[in-house]
Amino acid sequence: MKNRLRVLRAEREWSQAALAQHLGVSRQAVNAIETGKHDPSLPLAFRIARLFDMPIEAIFDDCTD
């Protein structure tokens, strides 16, 4: 799944570790989501969307084109 997490994090000048702390996950989890190696659970996707005050669809793109 493509996502804008890295861009959104960089706009706030947060490290992966800082974002992980905000979300209550590991830095490795943030890295795996940013690189597309892991899709977040639905509860985590909602936490990410709330943190960035954006709809989930604006952060994650499930298109497989």
Secondary structure, DSSP 8 states (H G I E B T S, - for coil): -EE-HHHHHHHTT--HHHHHHHHTS-HHHHHHHHTTSS---HHHHHHHHHHHTS-HHHHEE----
